Structure formats: C-alpha cells, structure tokens
C-alpha cells in the first residue's frame, strides 16, 4: 500500500506504525534527521521514518553520546513531524535517564505526534553501539523492564509503540542472553523487539529470529550486514527493517565534495549543474503552499498585487541617449527609471514585478524583477508586450508604462480601489501644453477637488478627440489596476483582440477603450500633478528635477516641487 493511500492517512500516525509492526509483509522505514530529510523520505515513498540518534546528533555537530539533550531532540522532531505526515519512530537511546525520564519523554513525544520510541538496554549516557560495543555495559534487566512499564503506563494513545532494543549481541553476551532479555522486555509490555548486530553477515539475526519464533514483532537495522538479500529477512519473519543512517551519510559526503570543489576552484560553475536547484529547495520547503495561503489571508483576504511594466521601446525622441540601452534604463538623478518604478511598487507591497523588455533587453537590470521579452517589439505595440506577460495576471495586477515616476500616494490610492478596473487620470493636464502629451481622458464627471467619494467612470482615452467629444477631463498617466474577477475578463478581452488583424498596432488605450465598449466600468482616480512621464528630451530633463523632490530629507533637499 502506498504511503499516501487515503485509507492510511485517515488513521493516526501511531496506528500506522503499529500496523507496520504487525503487518504480515516485511515493512521498511528510512532515517531522517530534520524537516527537509523527513519530507524527502515521504516523497521517496516510504511509509515511516526512523529518527536516528546518530543522524540527529550528527546534524547538530555533536557526538552520539547523549551530547544533544532530549529536549533538543524533541524540538527537532517537531519540525520533522510538521514536514511529513509519516509516522516517526524515535531512536530514543536509553530513554535519557531512568524510568521517570522515560515517562516524561513518552508524554512529550505524544504531544508532538510522534508514533513511537525505541529504547536500548544500555547505561545512560550511551555511546554508539559501533564504537567499542563489546566494552559497553548493559542495563540491569529489571531496571530496563521498569522503564518499559513506566513508558507504557504513561502513554495516552493506546497505539503509541515502545520498541525494546536488545544490545546483548553487540556487547558480546551471546544468543542466550539476547533471547532472555528480549522475552523479559516483551513481558514488560514492549510492542516490538529490535535485535541489533554488528557482524557483516546476518547469521546472528537469522538465528535469533528462528529462536524467537514470532513471539512479538521483530525489528532489525542491517547497517553492517547490508549485503544480505532482503528476501532473507522476509523468510526469517522480520517485521520491520530500518535503513538507519544513510541520508545523513550521503549528505555529509556530498557536502564534503562540493565544499572542496568550490574551495579549490574558486568558482561555482563546476558544481551548479550537479546539485539541487534553489527552486527545488523552495519546493521541498512547500513554498507554493505559502503563496496560495498568502492569496487567502494576506492584506485582508485579498491577494497581494503584482505589476507588469511595459518597457519594450527604445524611446522616440531619445535616440541620442538610448543607443546602448532601452529608455527604462536611462539614469534619472543617478538611478535608472526602472529602479524608480520598482522602488515605488515595492514600497506599496508589490514585490512580484514583471518587466516586458524588447529593445536592448539584455541591458535591463533584472534584479528583483522577472524579465520577459517581446521579440517582435520593433513591429508591435503595447498590447503585444502585455500579451507576453499574460501569465503574470494571476493576481491583482497593476499594468504600468515603463517611463513613469510618481509620488507614492498615487499608487497607494489606486491599490485601495475595489473596482475590477481603475485608472489614474491627471486633471491638471486637461489642456495640451506640448507635443509629447497624449492619452487624453474623457470621464463621466470632471475633477471636483472640493468633493470626495464621488465615483467617476472613464468614457474614453484618445490622442485625437472627435469634434463632439468636448474638452478632455485630464490625461491618463499610464497606470491601470485590475482586481478580482476583472483579471479573467481582461484576459478574455485580450484574447479576443489578438484575433484582430490590427492587433500588432494596438496600444494600452485601445485595450481600455475596448473594456469600456464591452460594458466594463473603469473607475477613475483623479490626481493633480505629482508624477512625471519621460517622452522626450525635455521630459527627461524635468524628470531629474522631479526626482530630487522624492529624495529623503536625510539624503538631500526636498523643496516639495509639484510636477505638472
């Protein structure tokens, strides 16, 4: 049965471990030592986890001599239990003390959802069995049986398992002593017996299993006799095989090799393609679940906004400045236009920013953004660029021209609108003052700056008004906010427009006008200055003046200039 079978997951972790111990089939569990390795064990298909004392102490960087306290171990187990839904059997060493320590340990393990604990009949503090095991003293049988009874009496969950680990073969006390101890532990209430051996062949294990004759589930750890065919364990009647320390060992050898290579070569180029990608680590950390939850819970239940910046053009009238870079990389007051935009978005909590490049896209600084390219930028308009970023319209999205600078309140107020579609219109630009002004806006009402809360809707954006249009109410500055159900409607309309033969020539005003014509209510947010677009050399010069009004007081003068 698969580890992720719904019938398995419907039962508790402790019940699933007990089922494995009592199964008629040979079962297997795999070592893990932290949350990441626990998730890897689950993905590999194992049905349970062995929380190895050796591996956990090693990942802490200490010896397997009870140098890590039991509370540190239990805290580590909590991360493992959170990272995986598999039952965890803890390698609990000697129980970290006497019967009273075992009682407290069992209660704490149950509180953290751990399915069982294995305790060994040695003296606390213990030493790893493979380090001079024959010289290590064993616990008194009666004292160890008291630990088992104390643990069983303390458990609240009837399915919680206590596995008694017999060290007699390791210590050289012989088969008869091993069987005598195992039987005493069974009668004391142990749910299973782990018989341990350090020989390279499984002869001791097979002999013990034959003499044991199935009196209780039998668990083995074939670290030393690893070459034994697994069918031998099946025929011997073993219940559970523990692969006890292999993930920590492979992690250590891999880290050693990579660290040496990077140190010696002083470059990452030789290792990058041979190790897990950063995205794979994100996946193992379940980053996608956080992103999904973020959409539900963050910012009052609304998904965090993203931004799409249209920046494929070179910039007409700016050719002298853009020979080796796109307009969006022109420096304004020492900082590229792109950085002004990115900083503005990030200051309002928009961190998912997609920039659509085209001309000299390779010169765009992609730090903190996702860069996509409109390879046909020279022959297409703004809508073709937006279509290149269609995948970015999965959350509430601000679509922006790439040559904008603005005061922070403009974006803040736009993000606060509840409308599926909203735009920013500057009412101070109602009359054309120079040839670079475009995107005039006609609205349902003029900007009455004495009234607040009045809902104004967009009627049209155009560079060439008809004779019947009258005076425009302002200028669309190049910001469109799309929220909620508006995203799907925008994508549907964009797909319809792509079927038009003139699609390559369409710009953002064509899309917004098509929304209005389709019956969508596009809400207007009026502003009165406080922004700057860069459309020609004069705009570029004045952008520097505007930038200085944005400089923090601690870094320079701020004269409070209003851009017009």
C-alpha positions in Angstrom: 0.0 0.0 0.0 1.3 3.4 -0.9 2.4 5.7 1.9 -0.1 8.3 0.7 -3.0 6.0 0.4 -6.1 7.9 1.8 -7.0 4.9 3.9 -3.6 5.1 5.6 -3.7 8.8 6.1 -7.2 8.6 7.7 -5.6 6.7 10.7 -3.3 8.3 13.2 0.4 8.1 12.8 0.8 5.9 15.8 -1.8 3.5 14.5 0.0 3.3 11.1 3.3 2.5 12.8 1.5 -0.3 14.8 0.1 -1.6 11.6 3.6 -1.8 10.1 4.9 -3.6 13.1 2.1 -6.2 13.0 1.9 -6.5 9.2 2.3 -9.9 7.5 4.5 -8.2 5.0 8.1 -7.0 5.5 8.0 -3.2 6.1 10.7 -0.6 5.8 11.3 2.8 7.3 14.0 5.3 6.4 16.3 7.5 8.5 15.6 11.2 8.6 17.2 13.9 10.9 15.4 17.1 10.2 12.4 18.5 8.4 13.9 18.6 5.0 15.1 14.9 5.1 11.7 13.9 6.6 10.0 15.4 3.5 12.4 13.7 1.2 11.7 10.3 2.9 8.0 10.9 2.4 8.4 11.8 -1.3 10.5 8.7 -1.9 7.5 6.6 -0.9 8.4 5.2 2.5 5.6 4.6 5.0 7.6 5.6 8.1 10.6 7.5 9.4 13.4 6.4 11.7 14.5 9.5 13.7 18.1 8.3 14.1 20.0 9.3 17.2 23.3 9.1 15.3 21.9 11.3 12.4 20.2 13.8 14.6 23.3 14.3 16.8 25.5 14.5 13.7 23.4 17.2 12.1 23.8 19.1 15.4 27.5 18.6 15.1 27.9 16.6 18.3 28.7 13.0 19.2 26.2 10.2 19.5 26.8 10.2 23.3 23.7 11.9 24.5 25.5 15.2 24.0 22.3 16.6 22.4 19.7 16.8 25.2 16.4 15.0 24.9 14.6 18.4 24.7 16.7 19.4 21.8 15.9 16.1 20.1 12.2 16.5 20.8 12.3 20.1 19.4 13.9 18.7 16.2 11.3 16.0 16.0 8.6 18.7 15.9 10.0 20.1 12.7 10.1 16.6 11.2 6.5 15.9 12.2 5.4 19.2 10.7 7.3 18.5 7.5 5.9 15.0 6.9 2.7 13.1 7.6 4.5 9.9 8.1 4.7 8.0 11.4 8.1 8.6 13.2 9.8 6.1 15.4 12.4 7.9 17.5 15.7 6.3 18.3 15.4 7.2 22.0 18.8 5.9 23.1 18.4 4.6 26.7 15.4 6.8 27.4 17.6 9.7 28.5 17.7 8.5 32.1 15.7 6.3 34.4 12.0 5.3 34.4 10.9 8.8 35.2 12.7 10.3 32.2 11.1 7.7 30.0 7.6 8.7 31.4 8.2 12.3 30.6 9.7 11.5 27.2 6.7 9.4 26.1 4.3 12.2 27.1 6.3 14.8 25.2 6.6 12.6 22.1 2.8 12.1 22.0 2.2 15.8 22.3 4.2 16.3 19.1 2.6 13.5 17.2 5.5 11.0 17.3 4.3 7.5 16.8 6.7 5.5 18.9 10.1 5.3 20.6 12.9 2.7 20.6 14.9 2.5 23.8 18.1 0.3 24.2 19.2 -1.7 27.2 22.5 0.2 27.9 23.6 2.7 30.6 22.9 6.4 30.3 24.7 8.3 28.8 25.1 5.9 26.0 27.8 5.5 23.3 27.0 4.5 19.7 26.9 0.7 19.5 29.5 0.5 16.8 32.2 2.3 18.9 33.7 -0.4 21.1 30.3 -2.0 21.6 31.7 -5.2 23.3 33.1 -3.0 26.1 29.9 -1.2 26.8 27.9 -2.3 29.9 24.3 -3.3 29.6 21.5 -2.2 31.8 20.1 -4.4 34.6 17.2 -6.4 33.1 14.7 -5.5 35.9 15.7 -1.8 35.7 15.2 -1.7 32.0 11.8 -3.6 32.3 10.8 -0.8 34.7 11.5 1.8 32.0 9.3 -0.1 29.6 6.5 -0.5 32.1 6.7 3.2 33.0 6.6 4.2 29.4 3.6 2.1 28.6 1.7 3.3 31.7 2.4 6.9 30.7 1.1 6.8 27.1 -2.3 8.3 26.5 -2.6 6.8 23.0 -3.1 3.1 23.0 -1.3 2.8 19.6 1.9 4.5 20.7 4.6 1.9 20.4 7.6 1.2 22.6 10.3 -0.8 20.9 12.9 -2.5 23.1 16.3 -2.7 21.6 18.5 -5.6 22.7 22.2 -4.9 22.7 23.4 -8.3 24.0 24.8 -9.5 20.6 26.7 -6.2 20.2 28.2 -6.4 23.7 29.3 -10.0 23.1 26.9 -11.5 25.7 25.7 -14.2 23.3 22.5 -15.5 21.9 21.0 -17.0 25.0 21.3 -13.7 26.9 19.8 -11.8 23.9 16.8 -14.1 23.9 16.4 -13.9 27.7 16.4 -10.2 27.6 14.0 -9.9 24.7 11.5 -12.2 26.4 11.7 -10.2 29.6 11.1 -7.0 27.7 8.2 -8.5 25.8 6.6 -9.5 29.1 7.2 -6.0 30.5 5.0 -4.6 27.7 7.3 -3.8 24.7 5.4 -3.7 21.5 8.3 -5.0 19.4 11.9 -6.1 19.9 14.8 -4.6 17.9 17.7 -7.1 17.8 21.0 -5.5 16.9 24.2 -7.0 15.4 27.5 -5.5 14.2 28.5 -8.6 12.1 28.9 -8.2 8.4 26.7 -11.2 7.9 23.1 -11.7 9.1 23.8 -15.1 10.8 23.1 -13.8 14.3 19.9 -12.1 13.2 18.5 -15.1 11.4 19.4 -17.4 14.3 17.7 -15.0 16.8 14.6 -14.8 14.6 14.3 -18.6 14.4 14.6 -19.0 18.1 12.3 -16.0 18.8 9.6 -17.7 16.7 7.4 -14.7 16.3 6.6 -14.0 19.9 6.4 -10.3 19.1 7.2 -8.1 16.1 10.9 -8.2 15.3 12.8 -5.1 14.1 16.3 -5.1 12.6 18.9 -2.5 11.5 21.1 -4.0 8.7 23.8 -1.3 8.7 26.6 -3.7 9.0 25.2 -6.7 7.2 23.8 -4.6 4.3 24.8 -7.1 1.6 22.3 -9.6 2.9 19.5 -10.2 0.3 16.3 -8.7 1.6 14.4 -11.9 0.9 16.5 -13.5 3.8 14.7 -11.0 6.1 11.3 -11.9 4.7 11.9 -15.7 5.2 13.2 -15.1 8.7 9.9 -13.4 9.7 11.3 -10.0 10.3 8.6 -7.4 10.7 10.4 -4.1 10.1 13.7 -3.1 8.5 15.3 0.2 9.5 17.6 1.9 7.0 19.2 3.7 9.8 21.7 6.4 8.8 22.1 6.7 5.0 20.6 10.1 4.4 23.0 11.8 6.9 25.9 9.9 5.4 25.1 10.8 1.8 24.5 14.4 2.9 27.9 14.5 4.6 29.8 13.1 1.7 28.1 15.4 -0.8 28.7 18.5 1.3 32.4 17.5 1.7 32.8 17.0 -2.1 31.1 20.3 -3.0 32.8 22.3 -0.3 36.2 21.0 -1.5 35.4 21.7 -5.1 34.3 25.3 -4.5 37.3 26.0 -2.3 39.8 24.6 -4.7 38.3 26.1 -7.9 37.0 29.4 -6.5 34.0 29.1 -8.8 30.5 27.6 -8.8 30.5 26.7 -12.4 31.7 23.1 -11.8 29.0 22.3 -9.2 25.9 24.2 -10.1 24.5 21.7 -12.5 25.2 18.7 -10.2 23.3 19.9 -7.1 19.7 20.6 -6.3 18.4 23.9 -7.8 17.4 26.7 -5.5 13.8 26.2 -6.8 13.9 22.5 -5.7 14.8 23.6 -2.2 11.8 26.1 -2.3 9.6 23.2 -3.5 10.8 21.0 -0.6 10.1 23.8 1.7 6.5 23.9 0.4 6.8 27.5 -0.8 3.8 27.1 -3.2 1.6 26.4 -0.2 2.6 29.7 1.3 2.0 31.5 -1.9 -1.5 30.0 -2.1 -2.2 30.9 1.6 -0.9 34.4 1.0 -3.6 35.0 -1.5 -6.3 34.0 1.0 -5.0 35.5 4.2 -2.7 38.4 3.5 -3.9 42.0 3.2 -7.5 41.5 4.4 -8.2 38.4 2.3 -7.1 39.9 -0.9 -4.2 38.5 -2.9 -1.1 40.7 -3.0 -0.8 42.7 -6.2 1.7 42.1 -8.9 2.9 44.6 -11.5 3.5 44.4 -15.2 5.8 47.1 -16.6 5.7 47.7 -20.4 9.2 48.7 -21.4 9.9 47.2 -24.8 10.6 50.5 -26.6 13.8 52.5 -27.3 12.0 55.8 -26.8 11.2 58.2 -29.7 13.0 61.5 -29.4 15.5 59.9 -27.0 17.6 58.0 -29.6 20.7 60.0 -28.7 20.5 58.6 -25.2 19.4 55.1 -25.9 21.9 53.8 -28.4 23.1 51.1 -25.9 20.1 50.8 -23.5 16.3 50.9 -23.5 14.5 54.0 -22.2 13.7 52.3 -18.9 17.4 52.2 -18.1 18.0 55.9 -18.5 19.5 57.3 -15.3 17.4 59.9 -13.6 19.1 61.6 -10.6 21.6 58.7 -10.5 19.0 55.9 -10.7 17.6 54.2 -13.7 13.9 54.8 -14.5 13.3 51.1 -13.8 14.6 51.4 -10.2 12.3 54.3 -9.5 9.4 52.2 -10.6 10.5 49.1 -8.8 11.1 51.0 -5.6 7.7 52.6 -5.9 6.0 49.3 -6.3 7.9 47.6 -3.5 7.1 50.5 -1.2 3.4 49.6 -1.6 3.9 45.9 -1.0 4.1 44.9 -4.7 7.1 42.5 -4.9 6.1 40.4 -7.9 7.1 42.6 -10.8 7.3 41.5 -14.4 9.1 43.8 -16.9 8.4 43.3 -20.6 11.6 44.2 -22.4 12.4 44.4 -26.1 14.9 46.9 -27.4 18.3 46.2 -25.8 16.6 43.9 -23.3 19.9 42.4 -22.3 20.8 45.8 -20.8 17.9 45.7 -18.3 18.9 45.2 -14.7 16.8 42.2 -13.8 17.5 42.4 -10.0 14.2 42.0 -8.1 12.1 41.5 -11.2 11.0 38.9 -13.7 12.1 39.8 -17.2 10.2 38.6 -20.3 10.9 39.7 -23.8 8.7 40.9 -26.7 10.9 39.6 -29.5 8.8 41.5 -32.1 8.9 44.8 -30.3 10.0 46.7 -33.3 6.9 45.7 -35.2 4.3 45.6 -32.4 2.6 47.9 -29.9 1.9 47.8 -26.2 -0.7 45.1 -26.2 1.6 42.6 -27.8 4.0 43.3 -25.0 1.2 42.8 -22.4 0.4 39.5 -24.1 4.0 38.4 -23.4 3.2 38.8 -19.7 -0.2 37.2 -19.7 0.9 34.6 -17.2 1.6 37.4 -14.6 -2.1 38.3 -14.5 -2.9 35.6 -12.0 -3.3 38.0 -9.0 -4.5 41.6 -8.8 -2.2 43.4 -11.2 -1.1 47.0 -11.9 -0.1 47.5 -15.5 2.3 50.4 -15.9 4.1 52.2 -18.6 7.9 51.9 -18.1 8.7 55.6 -18.2 6.7 56.7 -15.1 7.8 58.4 -11.9 5.1 59.2 -9.3 4.5 60.1 -5.7 3.7 57.1 -3.5 0.2 58.1 -2.7 -0.9 57.8 -6.3 -0.2 54.1 -6.4 -1.5 53.6 -2.8 -4.8 55.2 -3.7 -5.1 53.1 -6.9 -4.5 49.9 -5.0 -7.2 50.8 -2.5 -10.0 50.8 -5.1 -12.5 48.0 -5.0 -13.4 48.3 -8.7 -12.3 45.5 -11.1 -10.7 48.1 -13.3 -9.4 51.5 -12.3 -7.1 54.1 -13.9 -5.3 57.3 -12.8 -6.1 60.4 -14.6 -4.3 63.7 -14.1 -6.8 66.6 -14.2 -4.1 69.2 -14.4 -3.2 68.0 -17.9 -6.6 68.7 -19.5 -5.2 71.2 -22.0 -2.3 70.1 -24.3 0.8 72.1 -23.4 3.3 70.3 -25.6 3.5 67.8 -28.4 4.5 64.9 -26.1 1.2 65.0 -24.2 -1.1 62.0 -25.2 -3.7 59.7 -23.8 -6.3 62.4 -23.1 -9.2 61.1 -20.9 -12.9 61.8 -21.1 -14.7 60.8 -17.9 -18.3 60.8 -16.5 -17.5 63.9 -14.5 -14.8 66.5 -14.2 -12.4 66.5 -11.2 -14.2 68.4 -8.5 -11.4 68.8 -6.0 -13.8 70.0 -3.3 -15.8 66.8 -3.2 -14.6 63.3 -2.1 -16.1 59.9 -2.6 -17.7 60.7 -5.9 -17.4 57.8 -8.3 -16.2 58.8 -11.7 -16.1 56.4 -14.6 -13.9 56.5 -17.7 -15.6 57.0 -21.1 -12.7 57.2 -23.5 -8.9 57.6 -23.9 -7.7 59.2 -27.1 -4.9 61.2 -28.7 -7.2 62.5 -31.4 -10.6 63.6 -30.0 -13.7 63.9 -32.2 -15.3 67.2 -32.6 -18.2 66.1 -30.4 -16.1 65.0 -27.5 -15.6 68.4 -26.0 -12.6 69.2 -23.7 -10.9 66.2 -22.1 -11.1 65.9 -18.3 -7.4 65.0 -18.0 -4.7 62.7 -19.1 -4.3 59.0 -18.3 -0.9 58.7 -16.8 -0.2 55.1 -17.7 -1.4 53.1 -14.7 -4.2 50.5 -14.9 -5.2 48.4 -11.9 -7.0 45.1 -12.5 -8.6 43.3 -9.5 -10.6 40.2 -8.7 -12.9 39.0 -11.5 -11.6 41.8 -13.7 -8.4 39.7 -14.3 -10.3 36.9 -16.2 -12.4 39.5 -18.1 -9.3 41.3 -19.1 -7.6 38.1 -20.3 -10.7 37.1 -22.3 -10.8 40.5 -24.0 -7.1 40.4 -24.7 -7.5 37.0 -26.3 -10.3 38.4 -28.5 -8.2 41.4 -29.5 -5.4 39.1 -30.5 -7.7 37.8 -33.3 -7.9 41.2 -34.9 -5.7 41.7 -37.9 -4.5 45.0 -36.5 -3.6 43.6 -33.1 0.1 44.3 -33.6 -0.6 48.0 -33.8 -2.8 48.2 -30.7 -1.7 50.1 -27.5 -3.0 50.2 -24.0 -5.6 52.9 -24.6 -7.1 50.5 -27.3 -7.5 47.8 -24.6 -9.0 50.2 -22.0 -11.5 51.6 -24.6 -12.4 48.1 -25.6 -13.2 47.4 -21.9 -15.5 50.4 -21.8 -17.2 49.4 -25.0 -17.7 45.9 -23.6 -19.7 47.5 -20.7 -17.0 47.3 -18.1 -17.0 50.2 -15.5 -13.5 51.6 -15.4 -13.2 53.7 -12.3 -11.1 56.9 -12.4 -8.8 58.1 -9.7 -8.0 61.8 -10.2 -4.7 63.3 -9.3 -3.4 66.8 -9.8 0.3 66.5 -10.8 2.8 64.7 -8.7 4.0 62.4 -11.5 6.3 62.5 -14.5 6.5 60.7 -17.7 9.6 60.6 -19.9 8.5 61.0 -23.6 11.2 63.3 -24.9 14.4 65.1 -24.0 12.6 67.9 -22.2 10.6 65.4 -20.1 13.9 63.6 -19.3 15.5 66.9 -18.1 12.4 67.7 -15.9 12.4 64.1 -14.6 15.6 64.9 -12.8 14.0 67.9 -11.1 11.1 65.7 -10.1 13.4 63.0 -8.8 15.0 65.5 -6.4 11.7 66.2 -4.8 11.5 62.4 -4.0 14.9 62.3 -2.2 14.5 61.6 1.5 15.2 64.6 3.7 18.1 62.8 5.4 19.8 62.5 2.0 19.2 65.9 0.4 17.0 68.9 0.0 13.3 68.5 -0.7 11.6 71.6 -2.0 8.2 70.0 -2.3 8.0 70.7 -6.1 4.8 69.7 -7.7 5.3 68.2 -11.2 2.8 69.5 -13.7 
